[in-house]
Amino acid sequence: MKRIISMIMATIMASSTCCLLCACTGYTSISRYDDADKYLVGSQTYENADLDELRIDWPKGQIVLVEDPNATCVTVTEENDLDDKKKVHSYYHDGILNVEFWRSGLRSNVTEKDKHLTVTYRSVRNLVVNTASSTLKANALHAENVDFKMTSGDIDVDRITCDRLTCEMTSGDMDVDKVDCDLFGLVMTSGDAHFAEITATNVSMSQSSGSITARALNVDTFKSNSTSGELDASFVRADLIDVVLTSGSAVIGIPADGATVAVASTSGSFRSDLTYSVVQGNYVFGEGKCEIGIEMTSGSVRIK
């Protein structure tokens, strides 16, 4: 019996050691990318400060994007003592800057602290960032189109101003103080998304689980489709709000000029502490100007 216990303990210790090593070194496999022979290695400076498109593929570590109105060039910076094959690889052509994690097709180990990327530029028209578990930080992002794809990791941005913002999250945490755009689309499997203020024409949010919190929404239309999870949205202004809920919960803070709410429910609950009247089967709050449609299989919706 003692021998069996010793063997079990040895296995646990070996497994723990392996996990610690993985946490320290981090194993990463990167797919191949086109035109790999044209990429420059390590920190670089490119003469044109204005980019038509910036594409970053950075699975782990940290990304810092810096918009500098006084910049006269684009800089790609990564401070480390890694072998060339593990350093940042970048390629600028025809107004497009591609930034890759390391050499095309490389499979190796690297620490998180050695893969901290900073890209400084004056302006960009299209911004695309793909990440597995990186942290993305920026004070302000201005572009026509902004596209984030993340498996996990964090996005921490003070302000995003664009025509179109799309974000796909498997998990992770998205924290943006202010979004100002025409079209905003968020698709998340799980994780948490927090927005202090959103001004947009059309907003579409889809979640399998996780939590979405959006404050000070000033929109024409807002659509939410949730399998489960939690939605907490407060509106300064909205013409149309459409909420589809399979399960989970939704809390809707209606605009000051009121709302007319139509509810279709298989099961679940609808409630509000606000004063309302029932007109032709709809719940009317205040002046009833905002139209709200709620369709739920189960779960709960509260109007506040």
PARODREN-972806 format. One record per residue (C-alpha): residue number from 1; residue in one letter; chain; y, x, z. Coordinates in pm, 1 decimal, always signed. Layout:
! PARODREN-972806
+-----+-----+-------+----------+----------+----------+
|   n | res | chain |       c2 |       c1 |       c3 |
+-----+-----+-------+----------+----------+----------+
| NUM |   A |     A |        Y |        X |        Z |
...
+-----+-----+-------+----------+----------+----------+
END
This chain:
! PARODREN-972806
+-----+-----+-------+----------+----------+----------+
|   n | res | chain |       c2 |       c1 |       c3 |
+-----+-----+-------+----------+----------+----------+
|   1 |   M |     A |     +0.0 |     +0.0 |     +0.0 |
|   2 |   K |     A |   +240.8 |   +282.6 |    +88.2 |
|   3 |   R |     A |   +174.1 |   +444.1 |   -248.9 |
|   4 |   I |     A |   +249.0 |   +117.3 |   -431.7 |
|   5 |   I |     A |   +574.0 |    +71.5 |   -236.7 |
|   6 |   S |     A |   +672.6 |   +432.1 |   -315.4 |
|   7 |   M |     A |   +608.7 |   +375.4 |   -684.8 |
|   8 |   I |     A |   +817.5 |    +57.2 |   -680.5 |
|   9 |   M |     A |  +1103.1 |   +235.2 |   -501.9 |
|  10 |   A |     A |  +1087.1 |   +523.9 |   -749.7 |
|  11 |   T |     A |  +1107.4 |   +277.8 |  -1039.6 |
|  12 |   I |     A |  +1407.5 |   +102.2 |   -883.8 |
|  13 |   M |     A |  +1581.6 |   +435.5 |   -820.8 |
|  14 |   A |     A |  +1518.5 |   +549.2 |  -1178.0 |
|  15 |   S |     A |  +1645.9 |   +218.9 |  -1313.4 |
|  16 |   S |     A |  +1957.6 |   +238.3 |  -1095.6 |
|  17 |   T |     A |  +2023.8 |   +595.2 |  -1204.7 |
|  18 |   C |     A |  +1986.9 |   +492.1 |  -1567.5 |
|  19 |   C |     A |  +2231.7 |   +204.8 |  -1517.6 |
|  20 |   L |     A |  +2482.3 |   +437.0 |  -1350.5 |
|  21 |   L |     A |  +2454.1 |   +686.1 |  -1634.8 |
|  22 |   C |     A |  +2503.0 |   +408.9 |  -1889.5 |
|  23 |   A |     A |  +2808.5 |   +290.7 |  -1699.8 |
|  24 |   C |     A |  +2949.7 |   +643.5 |  -1699.7 |
|  25 |   T |     A |  +2870.1 |   +749.2 |  -2053.1 |
|  26 |   G |     A |  +2847.7 |   +420.1 |  -2238.6 |
|  27 |   Y |     A |  +2620.4 |   +406.2 |  -2540.4 |
|  28 |   T |     A |  +2787.3 |   +287.1 |  -2857.8 |
|  29 |   S |     A |  +2659.2 |   +232.4 |  -3209.7 |
|  30 |   I |     A |  +2911.9 |   +187.7 |  -3488.4 |
|  31 |   S |     A |  +2834.8 |    +55.7 |  -3834.5 |
|  32 |   R |     A |  +2939.2 |   +244.0 |  -4143.3 |
|  33 |   Y |     A |  +3275.7 |   +184.0 |  -4307.5 |
|  34 |   D |     A |  +3389.9 |   +233.6 |  -4665.3 |
|  35 |   D |     A |  +3577.3 |   +542.9 |  -4793.0 |
|  36 |   A |     A |  +3468.4 |   +742.2 |  -4487.4 |
|  37 |   D |     A |  +3539.9 |  +1072.6 |  -4666.4 |
|  38 |   K |     A |  +3910.7 |   +979.6 |  -4690.2 |
|  39 |   Y |     A |  +3965.3 |   +935.6 |  -4317.0 |
|  40 |   L |     A |  +4163.8 |  +1189.1 |  -4114.4 |
|  41 |   V |     A |  +4032.2 |  +1301.7 |  -3776.3 |
|  42 |   G |     A |  +4215.7 |  +1289.1 |  -3443.7 |
|  43 |   S |     A |  +4579.0 |  +1205.0 |  -3370.5 |
|  44 |   Q |     A |  +4786.3 |  +1157.9 |  -3686.5 |
|  45 |   T |     A |  +5137.9 |  +1082.1 |  -3806.1 |
|  46 |   Y |     A |  +5199.3 |   +876.8 |  -4120.2 |
|  47 |   E |     A |  +5543.0 |   +878.4 |  -4283.9 |
|  48 |   N |     A |  +5589.9 |   +505.7 |  -4348.0 |
|  49 |   A |     A |  +5686.5 |   +324.5 |  -4025.1 |
|  50 |   D |     A |  +5637.1 |    -22.9 |  -4175.9 |
|  51 |   L |     A |  +5283.2 |   -145.0 |  -4235.3 |
|  52 |   D |     A |  +5159.6 |   -420.5 |  -4459.1 |
|  53 |   E |     A |  +4835.2 |   -428.3 |  -4261.3 |
|  54 |   L |     A |  +4695.9 |   -260.1 |  -3951.4 |
|  55 |   R |     A |  +4320.6 |   -291.2 |  -3896.3 |
|  56 |   I |     A |  +4166.6 |   -151.5 |  -3577.5 |
|  57 |   D |     A |  +3793.2 |   -140.8 |  -3500.2 |
|  58 |   W |     A |  +3764.7 |    -20.4 |  -3141.1 |
|  59 |   P |     A |  +3455.8 |   -136.3 |  -2947.9 |
|  60 |   K |     A |  +3535.1 |    +12.5 |  -2606.0 |
|  61 |   G |     A |  +3804.5 |   +191.1 |  -2409.8 |
|  62 |   Q |     A |  +4169.3 |    +90.8 |  -2445.4 |
|  63 |   I |     A |  +4411.0 |     -0.2 |  -2724.1 |
|  64 |   V |     A |  +4787.9 |    +12.5 |  -2673.6 |
|  65 |   L |     A |  +5011.0 |   -119.5 |  -2950.9 |
|  66 |   V |     A |  +5376.8 |    -16.3 |  -2942.5 |
|  67 |   E |     A |  +5642.8 |   -173.3 |  -3163.7 |
|  68 |   D |     A |  +5938.8 |    +62.4 |  -3182.2 |
|  69 |   P |     A |  +6237.8 |    -60.0 |  -3389.3 |
|  70 |   N |     A |  +6362.1 |   +299.0 |  -3408.8 |
|  71 |   A |     A |  +6033.8 |   +446.9 |  -3530.6 |
|  72 |   T |     A |  +6053.0 |   +650.5 |  -3850.8 |
|  73 |   C |     A |  +5675.1 |   +687.7 |  -3885.2 |
|  74 |   V |     A |  +5342.4 |   +550.6 |  -3767.0 |
|  75 |   T |     A |  +5157.5 |   +750.7 |  -3504.1 |
|  76 |   V |     A |  +4791.4 |   +724.7 |  -3409.7 |
|  77 |   T |     A |  +4732.4 |   +900.4 |  -3078.8 |
|  78 |   E |     A |  +4420.8 |   +972.0 |  -2878.2 |
|  79 |   E |     A |  +4419.6 |  +1245.8 |  -2613.8 |
|  80 |   N |     A |  +4075.3 |  +1396.2 |  -2546.6 |
|  81 |   D |     A |  +3861.4 |  +1706.2 |  -2595.5 |
|  82 |   L |     A |  +3584.3 |  +1534.5 |  -2787.7 |
|  83 |   D |     A |  +3407.7 |  +1679.4 |  -3089.7 |
|  84 |   D |     A |  +3571.3 |  +1581.3 |  -3417.8 |
|  85 |   K |     A |  +3294.3 |  +1336.1 |  -3499.7 |
|  86 |   K |     A |  +3379.5 |  +1138.3 |  -3181.8 |
|  87 |   K |     A |  +3756.0 |  +1137.7 |  -3225.4 |
|  88 |   V |     A |  +3957.6 |   +856.2 |  -3376.7 |
|  89 |   H |     A |  +3935.8 |   +837.8 |  -3757.9 |
|  90 |   S |     A |  +4219.9 |   +681.8 |  -3959.0 |
|  91 |   Y |     A |  +4303.4 |   +623.1 |  -4322.9 |
|  92 |   Y |     A |  +4641.0 |   +514.5 |  -4464.9 |
|  93 |   H |     A |  +4666.5 |   +381.2 |  -4819.4 |
|  94 |   D |     A |  +4895.5 |   +137.1 |  -5000.8 |
|  95 |   G |     A |  +5066.7 |    +19.9 |  -4683.2 |
|  96 |   I |     A |  +4732.1 |    -37.7 |  -4505.6 |
|  97 |   L |     A |  +4624.6 |   +161.7 |  -4200.4 |
|  98 |   N |     A |  +4258.9 |   +151.4 |  -4096.9 |
|  99 |   V |     A |  +4178.8 |   +289.9 |  -3752.7 |
| 100 |   E |     A |  +3813.6 |   +351.4 |  -3662.9 |
| 101 |   F |     A |  +3652.6 |   +443.6 |  -3331.3 |
| 102 |   W |     A |  +3485.1 |   +760.6 |  -3464.0 |
| 103 |   R |     A |  +3289.5 |   +896.3 |  -3761.1 |
| 104 |   S |     A |  +3124.2 |   +637.6 |  -3983.4 |
| 105 |   G |     A |  +2765.4 |   +562.8 |  -3881.8 |
| 106 |   L |     A |  +2773.9 |   +776.0 |  -3565.7 |
| 107 |   R |     A |  +2548.2 |   +678.7 |  -3274.6 |
| 108 |   S |     A |  +2635.0 |   +862.8 |  -2956.2 |
| 109 |   N |     A |  +2767.0 |   +848.6 |  -2599.0 |
| 110 |   V |     A |  +3127.2 |   +852.9 |  -2486.3 |
| 111 |   T |     A |  +3321.9 |   +773.5 |  -2169.5 |
| 112 |   E |     A |  +3570.1 |   +487.8 |  -2156.1 |
| 113 |   K |     A |  +3852.8 |   +717.9 |  -2044.7 |
| 114 |   D |     A |  +3816.5 |   +936.6 |  -2354.2 |
| 115 |   K |     A |  +3871.8 |   +649.8 |  -2594.2 |
| 116 |   H |     A |  +4228.2 |   +542.9 |  -2517.9 |
| 117 |   L |     A |  +4412.1 |   +469.3 |  -2842.1 |
| 118 |   T |     A |  +4788.0 |   +425.6 |  -2890.3 |
| 119 |   V |     A |  +4934.9 |   +313.4 |  -3221.7 |
| 120 |   T |     A |  +5313.5 |   +316.2 |  -3259.9 |
| 121 |   Y |     A |  +5490.5 |   +160.1 |  -3557.8 |
| 122 |   R |     A |  +5813.1 |    -14.8 |  -3653.6 |
| 123 |   S |     A |  +5671.2 |   -332.0 |  -3806.2 |
| 124 |   V |     A |  +5346.0 |   -479.3 |  -3933.9 |
| 125 |   R |     A |  +5280.0 |   -784.4 |  -4150.0 |
| 126 |   N |     A |  +4907.7 |   -835.6 |  -4080.7 |
| 127 |   L |     A |  +4737.2 |   -722.0 |  -3760.8 |
| 128 |   V |     A |  +4358.1 |   -730.4 |  -3719.2 |
| 129 |   V |     A |  +4183.8 |   -600.7 |  -3405.6 |
| 130 |   N |     A |  +3804.2 |   -603.7 |  -3359.7 |
| 131 |   T |     A |  +3660.2 |   -499.6 |  -3026.2 |
| 132 |   A |     A |  +3345.0 |   -529.6 |  -2820.4 |
| 133 |   S |     A |  +3472.6 |   -451.5 |  -2468.8 |
| 134 |   S |     A |  +3809.6 |   -277.3 |  -2506.4 |
| 135 |   T |     A |  +4130.3 |   -363.5 |  -2327.3 |
| 136 |   L |     A |  +4420.8 |   -441.8 |  -2561.7 |
| 137 |   K |     A |  +4772.2 |   -406.9 |  -2423.2 |
| 138 |   A |     A |  +5115.1 |   -465.0 |  -2579.8 |
| 139 |   N |     A |  +5460.7 |   -573.1 |  -2470.8 |
| 140 |   A |     A |  +5539.4 |   -759.8 |  -2792.1 |
| 141 |   L |     A |  +5359.7 |   -823.7 |  -3118.7 |
| 142 |   H |     A |  +5549.8 |   -951.4 |  -3422.6 |
| 143 |   A |     A |  +5366.1 |  -1017.8 |  -3748.5 |
| 144 |   E |     A |  +5295.1 |  -1281.0 |  -4008.2 |
| 145 |   N |     A |  +4924.9 |  -1291.9 |  -3918.3 |
| 146 |   V |     A |  +4752.9 |  -1175.5 |  -3598.6 |
| 147 |   D |     A |  +4373.3 |  -1182.6 |  -3575.0 |
| 148 |   F |     A |  +4174.8 |  -1084.3 |  -3263.8 |
| 149 |   K |     A |  +3795.1 |  -1070.3 |  -3245.6 |
| 150 |   M |     A |  +3638.9 |   -965.4 |  -2915.6 |
| 151 |   T |     A |  +3289.0 |   -975.0 |  -2768.4 |
| 152 |   S |     A |  +3417.4 |   -906.2 |  -2419.8 |
| 153 |   G |     A |  +3707.1 |   -707.7 |  -2281.2 |
| 154 |   D |     A |  +4066.5 |   -808.0 |  -2214.7 |
| 155 |   I |     A |  +4380.4 |   -891.4 |  -2408.7 |
| 156 |   D |     A |  +4702.5 |   -848.9 |  -2211.8 |
| 157 |   V |     A |  +5018.7 |   -912.7 |  -2414.8 |
| 158 |   D |     A |  +5364.8 |  -1022.6 |  -2301.9 |
| 159 |   R |     A |  +5468.0 |  -1197.1 |  -2624.0 |
| 160 |   I |     A |  +5314.3 |  -1274.5 |  -2963.7 |
| 161 |   T |     A |  +5541.5 |  -1397.5 |  -3243.5 |
| 162 |   C |     A |  +5377.1 |  -1473.6 |  -3576.8 |
| 163 |   D |     A |  +5308.0 |  -1735.8 |  -3842.8 |
| 164 |   R |     A |  +4935.0 |  -1753.0 |  -3769.4 |
| 165 |   L |     A |  +4742.6 |  -1640.8 |  -3461.4 |
| 166 |   T |     A |  +4362.8 |  -1656.7 |  -3446.2 |
| 167 |   C |     A |  +4140.3 |  -1534.6 |  -3166.0 |
| 168 |   E |     A |  +3761.3 |  -1537.9 |  -3137.8 |
| 169 |   M |     A |  +3616.5 |  -1455.4 |  -2795.2 |
| 170 |   T |     A |  +3254.4 |  -1436.0 |  -2686.5 |
| 171 |   S |     A |  +3364.7 |  -1363.0 |  -2332.1 |
| 172 |   G |     A |  +3638.6 |  -1162.6 |  -2166.1 |
| 173 |   D |     A |  +3990.6 |  -1243.9 |  -2056.3 |
| 174 |   M |     A |  +4295.9 |  -1324.8 |  -2268.5 |
| 175 |   D |     A |  +4631.5 |  -1324.8 |  -2089.5 |
| 176 |   V |     A |  +4946.8 |  -1387.1 |  -2295.8 |
| 177 |   D |     A |  +5282.1 |  -1480.1 |  -2143.4 |
| 178 |   K |     A |  +5438.2 |  -1634.4 |  -2453.4 |
| 179 |   V |     A |  +5304.2 |  -1741.0 |  -2793.3 |
| 180 |   D |     A |  +5550.3 |  -1842.8 |  -3065.2 |
| 181 |   C |     A |  +5384.5 |  -1927.1 |  -3396.8 |
| 182 |   D |     A |  +5318.1 |  -2191.3 |  -3659.4 |
| 183 |   L |     A |  +4936.9 |  -2208.2 |  -3639.9 |
| 184 |   F |     A |  +4733.5 |  -2101.6 |  -3336.8 |
| 185 |   G |     A |  +4354.2 |  -2115.1 |  -3333.3 |
| 186 |   L |     A |  +4137.5 |  -2010.0 |  -3037.0 |
| 187 |   V |     A |  +3755.9 |  -2011.2 |  -3040.6 |
| 188 |   M |     A |  +3577.2 |  -1896.6 |  -2726.1 |
| 189 |   T |     A |  +3215.1 |  -1903.6 |  -2614.2 |
| 190 |   S |     A |  +3299.5 |  -1823.4 |  -2254.5 |
| 191 |   G |     A |  +3556.1 |  -1621.3 |  -2064.1 |
| 192 |   D |     A |  +3908.3 |  -1708.5 |  -1955.3 |
| 193 |   A |     A |  +4228.7 |  -1759.7 |  -2152.4 |
| 194 |   H |     A |  +4571.2 |  -1793.1 |  -1991.1 |
| 195 |   F |     A |  +4899.5 |  -1875.4 |  -2166.3 |
| 196 |   A |     A |  +5226.5 |  -1914.2 |  -1975.9 |
| 197 |   E |     A |  +5411.5 |  -2066.5 |  -2272.1 |
| 198 |   I |     A |  +5311.9 |  -2178.3 |  -2623.0 |
| 199 |   T |     A |  +5553.1 |  -2291.7 |  -2894.1 |
| 200 |   A |     A |  +5371.4 |  -2385.7 |  -3214.4 |
| 201 |   T |     A |  +5338.2 |  -2644.2 |  -3487.5 |
| 202 |   N |     A |  +4960.5 |  -2681.5 |  -3463.6 |
| 203 |   V |     A |  +4727.7 |  -2558.3 |  -3188.1 |
| 204 |   S |     A |  +4348.4 |  -2578.7 |  -3206.7 |
| 205 |   M |     A |  +4123.4 |  -2467.0 |  -2919.3 |
| 206 |   S |     A |  +3743.6 |  -2472.5 |  -2912.7 |
| 207 |   Q |     A |  +3531.1 |  -2363.5 |  -2617.3 |
| 208 |   S |     A |  +3161.2 |  -2367.1 |  -2532.4 |
| 209 |   S |     A |  +3231.5 |  -2281.8 |  -2170.3 |
| 210 |   G |     A |  +3482.4 |  -2082.5 |  -1972.3 |
| 211 |   S |     A |  +3835.9 |  -2173.1 |  -1876.4 |
| 212 |   I |     A |  +4156.1 |  -2227.3 |  -2076.7 |
| 213 |   T |     A |  +4490.8 |  -2261.9 |  -1901.9 |
| 214 |   A |     A |  +4801.8 |  -2329.7 |  -2111.4 |
| 215 |   R |     A |  +5143.9 |  -2402.0 |  -1963.8 |
| 216 |   A |     A |  +5470.4 |  -2515.9 |  -2120.6 |
| 217 |   L |     A |  +5316.9 |  -2628.0 |  -2449.9 |
| 218 |   N |     A |  +5581.1 |  -2725.4 |  -2707.2 |
| 219 |   V |     A |  +5383.2 |  -2841.6 |  -3010.8 |
| 220 |   D |     A |  +5353.9 |  -3099.2 |  -3286.8 |
| 221 |   T |     A |  +4976.0 |  -3131.5 |  -3260.1 |
| 222 |   F |     A |  +4720.6 |  -3001.9 |  -3009.9 |
| 223 |   K |     A |  +4344.6 |  -3031.9 |  -3060.6 |
| 224 |   S |     A |  +4075.5 |  -2928.9 |  -2814.4 |
| 225 |   N |     A |  +3700.1 |  -2944.5 |  -2864.2 |
| 226 |   S |     A |  +3492.6 |  -2845.8 |  -2562.9 |
| 227 |   T |     A |  +3117.4 |  -2841.1 |  -2504.9 |
| 228 |   S |     A |  +3171.2 |  -2758.8 |  -2140.1 |
| 229 |   G |     A |  +3417.2 |  -2551.2 |  -1943.9 |
| 230 |   E |     A |  +3762.8 |  -2628.9 |  -1813.8 |
| 231 |   L |     A |  +4088.6 |  -2708.7 |  -1992.1 |
| 232 |   D |     A |  +4419.3 |  -2726.5 |  -1804.8 |
| 233 |   A |     A |  +4710.9 |  -2790.8 |  -2041.5 |
| 234 |   S |     A |  +5068.1 |  -2893.1 |  -1958.1 |
| 235 |   F |     A |  +5304.0 |  -3015.4 |  -2230.4 |
| 236 |   V |     A |  +5680.8 |  -2993.0 |  -2260.0 |
| 237 |   R |     A |  +5660.9 |  -3174.0 |  -2594.1 |
| 238 |   A |     A |  +5382.4 |  -3300.1 |  -2819.6 |
| 239 |   D |     A |  +5351.2 |  -3561.5 |  -3091.7 |
| 240 |   L |     A |  +4971.7 |  -3577.3 |  -3096.2 |
| 241 |   I |     A |  +4706.4 |  -3454.5 |  -2851.8 |
| 242 |   D |     A |  +4337.3 |  -3487.2 |  -2940.8 |
| 243 |   V |     A |  +4071.7 |  -3393.5 |  -2682.1 |
| 244 |   V |     A |  +3695.9 |  -3402.9 |  -2752.0 |
| 245 |   L |     A |  +3482.8 |  -3331.2 |  -2446.6 |
| 246 |   T |     A |  +3101.1 |  -3312.8 |  -2430.4 |
| 247 |   S |     A |  +3104.7 |  -3219.9 |  -2063.4 |
| 248 |   G |     A |  +3324.0 |  -3017.5 |  -1831.7 |
| 249 |   S |     A |  +3674.9 |  -3115.7 |  -1736.3 |
| 250 |   A |     A |  +4023.0 |  -3148.8 |  -1881.7 |
| 251 |   V |     A |  +4356.5 |  -3182.0 |  -1704.3 |
| 252 |   I |     A |  +4646.7 |  -3291.0 |  -1923.1 |
| 253 |   G |     A |  +5006.7 |  -3263.4 |  -1807.5 |
| 254 |   I |     A |  +5192.3 |  -3511.4 |  -2029.1 |
| 255 |   P |     A |  +5549.5 |  -3465.2 |  -2161.9 |
| 256 |   A |     A |  +5843.6 |  -3613.6 |  -1973.0 |
| 257 |   D |     A |  +5887.7 |  -3891.5 |  -2232.4 |
| 258 |   G |     A |  +5540.0 |  -4022.5 |  -2157.4 |
| 259 |   A |     A |  +5223.7 |  -4082.6 |  -2355.1 |
| 260 |   T |     A |  +4992.7 |  -4349.9 |  -2492.0 |
| 261 |   V |     A |  +4631.8 |  -4258.6 |  -2415.7 |
| 262 |   A |     A |  +4326.3 |  -4398.2 |  -2596.5 |
| 263 |   V |     A |  +3994.3 |  -4318.4 |  -2425.0 |
| 264 |   A |     A |  +3645.3 |  -4344.0 |  -2577.4 |
| 265 |   S |     A |  +3371.3 |  -4248.2 |  -2333.6 |
| 266 |   T |     A |  +2990.7 |  -4262.5 |  -2320.4 |
| 267 |   S |     A |  +2999.6 |  -4161.1 |  -1956.6 |
| 268 |   G |     A |  +3234.3 |  -3952.9 |  -1749.7 |
| 269 |   S |     A |  +3557.7 |  -4036.4 |  -1575.3 |
| 270 |   F |     A |  +3923.5 |  -4087.0 |  -1659.7 |
| 271 |   R |     A |  +4191.0 |  -4097.8 |  -1393.2 |
| 272 |   S |     A |  +4555.9 |  -4037.6 |  -1318.9 |
| 273 |   D |     A |  +4782.7 |  -4044.6 |  -1014.3 |
| 274 |   L |     A |  +5076.5 |  -4137.3 |  -1237.4 |
| 275 |   T |     A |  +5197.6 |  -4491.7 |  -1289.4 |
| 276 |   Y |     A |  +5076.1 |  -4652.3 |  -1609.9 |
| 277 |   S |     A |  +5021.7 |  -4987.5 |  -1777.2 |
| 278 |   V |     A |  +4734.7 |  -5102.3 |  -1997.5 |
| 279 |   V |     A |  +4840.8 |  -5223.5 |  -2340.6 |
| 280 |   Q |     A |  +4575.1 |  -5331.6 |  -2591.7 |
| 281 |   G |     A |  +4316.6 |  -5118.7 |  -2412.5 |
| 282 |   N |     A |  +4535.6 |  -4805.6 |  -2406.7 |
| 283 |   Y |     A |  +4691.6 |  -4638.9 |  -2105.1 |
| 284 |   V |     A |  +5068.9 |  -4619.2 |  -2142.2 |
| 285 |   F |     A |  +5267.8 |  -4370.3 |  -1933.7 |
| 286 |   G |     A |  +5647.6 |  -4389.1 |  -1932.1 |
| 287 |   E |     A |  +5790.4 |  -4437.8 |  -2280.6 |
| 288 |   G |     A |  +5449.2 |  -4366.7 |  -2431.9 |
| 289 |   K |     A |  +5584.2 |  -4146.3 |  -2710.5 |
| 290 |   C |     A |  +5308.2 |  -3885.1 |  -2727.5 |
| 291 |   E |     A |  +4980.2 |  -4011.2 |  -2872.6 |
| 292 |   I |     A |  +4672.6 |  -3885.4 |  -2688.1 |
| 293 |   G |     A |  +4316.7 |  -3947.6 |  -2802.5 |
| 294 |   I |     A |  +4031.8 |  -3862.7 |  -2565.3 |
| 295 |   E |     A |  +3666.8 |  -3874.1 |  -2668.6 |
| 296 |   M |     A |  +3409.1 |  -3769.1 |  -2412.0 |
| 297 |   T |     A |  +3033.8 |  -3786.6 |  -2374.8 |
| 298 |   S |     A |  +3050.9 |  -3694.9 |  -2008.6 |
| 299 |   G |     A |  +3276.0 |  -3488.3 |  -1785.6 |
| 300 |   S |     A |  +3616.2 |  -3580.9 |  -1651.1 |
| 301 |   V |     A |  +3974.6 |  -3610.7 |  -1773.2 |
| 302 |   R |     A |  +4279.5 |  -3633.0 |  -1549.2 |
| 303 |   I |     A |  +4635.0 |  -3708.9 |  -1662.1 |
| 304 |   K |     A |  +4910.9 |  -3559.5 |  -1454.2 |
+-----+-----+-------+----------+----------+----------+
END
